[in-house]
Amino acid sequence: MTTQVQTEEVIRLRDKAPVKSESLSQMAWRRFRRHRLGVLSVVVLLIVVASAVLAPVIKPEGFSKLNPAVRHQPPSADYPLGTDAVGRDIWARLLYGGRTSLTVSVVAVSISFTIGVTLGAISGFYGSWIDILIQRVVEIVAAMPALIIILSFVAVYGANFTNTMIILGLFGWTGLCRFVRGQVLQIREMDYVLASRSLGGGSRHIIMSHILPNVVPYLTVSVAFAFSATILLETGLSYLGLGVQAPTPSWGNMVGEASSMLNLRDRWWLWMPAGIAITLTVLSINFIGDALRDALDPHTKV
């Protein structure tokens, strides 16, 4: 009888024990750690980024050192990834090319993020004619033939490192703008936002303190996919000769070596390392985006 009373007392105390609440970020981090492919992708991406950032330490001689005596040399002990047509080390160019491609992508996505989040927040929060005007601009930009605009931009301003970042940034913000607008339209009707407004909170205070902090966690998923798409766009532009120009290496113009049938067939080391780097980076970012999406959705089982 005593044991039964003690058991009932334990159950009663357990039921009365306060349940520890979990924030969105804590829940997302806990669920993300269970996503094995997402965690592995983070490790791979960190290795890629660290290799690019530490390129001057790993290869202090730089990427442009010429040695015609060893031109078109396949991978060897002295040159782990071989050499190109003028004897430059492919390993060094791969590392520095990663710096270029990742920098272009980070800056371009930052431009898109700034424009998209700003216009999306304004459009969703204020509504009315402001919303209509911004959404018409979004539709016009989204309907533009990107390749023709890029060709025109390059013809006028030239193809270089800076212009590649600008042109990619100016064409990648429309999706982010629409996403943020949709989120803001939902959040602005929440009780805590209405309470802040009734207490005299200004529009800027409400947007910065209540709306954007609740949008950003979900926005990270869109940014992850935008980042991988930008890497592929930079690769395509550089491959076509419309992006980063030689002698500055980028993964895109290194893959461009495959445009020659001889290189594609017999000199695989000229283009395959960059192709593998692009594939690993893009897949890692996409898997991280998938893991974040699952982690932020409480209805998804991880």
N, C-alpha and C positions, 0 to 999 in steps of 0.2 A: 504493500500500500504506500509505504514511504517513497519507494522508487517511482511509482506512478505520479505522486504529487510533485516530486522533484522534476520529473520529465515535463509535466504540464507547466511548471513554473519556468523552466528553461524555454519552452515554446512561447510562453506569454512574453517573456523578456525579449526574446528574439524578434517577435512581431512588433514590439514597441520600439525597438532600436531604430534610430534615425538612419535613413538611407542616404548614403553619401552621393550628392549630385555630381554629375560629370559634365564638364564643359564640352562644347563642340570640338575644340582642338584636342582635348584629352581623349575623347572618344575616337576621333580620326586617327590620332597617333597609335592608340591601342589596336585599332583594327588594321591600320596600315602595316604594323609589324607582323601581323599574321599572314600578310600577302607575300608569299615567298618570292614570286617572280618580281614583284615590285621592289622588294628589298635587294634582290640580286641586281636589278636594273640600276638602283641607286649606287651600288658598289661599282658597277661597270662605268656608269656616267662619271663618278668621282675620279676613277682612274684616267678616263679620257680627258677630263677637264684639268686634272693635276698634271698630266703629261704635256698638255698645251701650255699651261701657265708656266711650268718649269722648263720649257724648251730652251731658254737661254742658259740654264744651268746644265741641262743634259747635253746640249750641243752648243757650247759657247762660241764655236767658230762660225755660227750662223748658217744660213741656208743657201748662200750664193757663192760659196767657195768652188772654183772651177778646177777640174783636173782632167783635161782632155785625154790623158794617157789611159784612163780607166773608164772611158765613155761606154755606155750600154753594157756595163758589167752586171751579171746576175748576182743575186744575194751571195755573200761570202762572209768570212770572218771579219774582214776589214770593213765591209759595207753590208750590214745585216739585211738591208732591203734593196741592195743594188745601187746603181747609178743611172743617171739619165743621159740624154744625147750630148751633153757638154761636160759630163763627169761630176755632176753635183750629187751629193748624198741624198738618196730618196728618204732615208730615215729622218734626216734633219728637215727636209722639206715637208714631210708628213707632220712633224711636230709643229713647225711654224705655220704650216697650212691650217692645222687645227686651231691655232690662235686666231688666224684670220677669219675662218668660217664661223667660229663660235663668237668672235667679237661682232662680226656683221649681224649675226642672228640676235645676239643680246641687245644691241643698239636698235635694230629694226623692230624687235618685239617691244622694246621700251617705248619707242615712238608710237607704235600701234596701241600699246597699253594706255599711254597718257591720253591720246586722242579719244580712243574708244571709251575708256572709263569716264572721262570728263563729260563728253557729249552724251553718253548713255545715262549717267546720273542726272544731268540737267534735264534731258528729255523725259525720263521717267518721273522725276520729282515734280517738275513744274507743269507738265502736260500742256493742254491748250494749244495755242498756235506755235509755241516754242517746240513742242513735241512734233507737231506736223511738219514744221520747217526742217528740223534735224533729220527726221525720218525720210523726207524727200531727198535730202542731200545724201543720206546713206544709200538710198535706192539708186541714185544717179552714179555714185562712185562704184557701187557693186555691179552695175550694169556696164561699166566701161570695159572695153576689150583690153585687158591688162597688157598683153604682149605688144599691141600696137602702141599703147601709151609708153611702155618701157622703151621700145625702139625709137620713138620720137624723142623721149627724154635723153637717151644715150646719144642720138644724133646731134642734139643741141648742146648738151653739157659734157658729153664724153663719158666713156666707161672707166670708172676707177673705184677705189675702195670706198670713198665717202659717198659717192653717188649711188652705189649699190645699197648701202645702208638706208639712204633717204628714200629711194624708190620702193624698196621692200616695206619700209615702215609706213609709207603713205597709202599702200594698198592692202594692209593687213588689219585695219582697225574696225571695219564695218561689222564683222561677226561679233567682236567684243562689245561694240556699242549696243547691238541688239540684245545680247545676253544680259548686259548690265541693266538696260532699260527694263527688260522683263522682270528681273529680280527686284528692282527699285519699285516698280508698280505694285508688287506684292507687299514689300516691307513697309512702304509708306502708309499703309492702312492698318498696320499693327497697333495694338493698344499703347505700347510704350512710346511709339512715335507720335501718336495722337496726344498722349499725355504731355510729352515734351513740348509739343506745339501749343497746347492749351496753357502751359506755364510760361509762355513767352519765348520759347526757344526759337532762335533765328534759323533761316533756311540753311545757312552754311554750317551752323552748329549741329543741326539735325542730320545733314548729309554726312559730315565728317565723324560725328560721334555715334550715330545710331545706324545709319544705312550702310555706308561703305564697310565698316568692320564686319557686318553680317553678310556682305556680298563677296568680300575678298576670299574667304575659304573656298567657296564654290568657283570663284574666278580662276583660282590656281589650276584647275583642271583645263579650262579653256586656254590659259596661257601655255600650259605644257604642250598641248596639241599645236598651238600656234607656233611655238618654238621649233618643233620638229618640222612643221610645214615650211618654215622660213629657211631652215637648213637645206631642205630639198630645192626650194626656189633659188637660193644662192648657188647651189650646185648646178642647176639647170642653166642659169644665166651665165655663170663662169664657163661652163662647158660650151655654150654658144658664142663665147667671146664678148658677152654683154655685161659681165660682172667684173670681178677682180682681175686685173691684167697682170701678165708676166712682166718682170721677173718675180713679183710678189706671189708667193705660193698660196693657194687655197685648195681645199679638197676638190672643189669644182673644176678648176683648171688642171689639176693633176689627173682627174678622171678623163678630162678632155684628151689626154694622150691616147685613149682608146679609139679615137676617131680614125687613126691610121690602122689599116688592116694588118700591117706588119707588126705594129705594137700590140694590137689586140690578140694576135695569134702567137707571136714568138717572144714578146717582151712584156709579159704579164706583170712584172714587178714595177713597171712604170705607172700603172693605173690601179691594180688590184688592192694594194694597201689602203689607198684613199677610199676606194669603194667599200672595203670592209669597215673602215673607220666610220664612214657615213652610215652604213647599215646598222652597226652596233649602236651608234649615238641615237639615231632616229628611233630604232626599236626600243632602246632603253627609255627614252623620253615618253614614247607612247605607252609602254608598260607602266611607267610611273603614273602617267595620267589616268590609266585604267584603274590602278590601285587606289589613287586618290579619290576617284569617282566612287568606287565601291566603299572606301572608308568613310566618305562623307554621307553616304546614303544608308540610313539605319535600317531600311527594308531589305538591303542586300546582305546575304549571308556570306561571311568571310571565313 
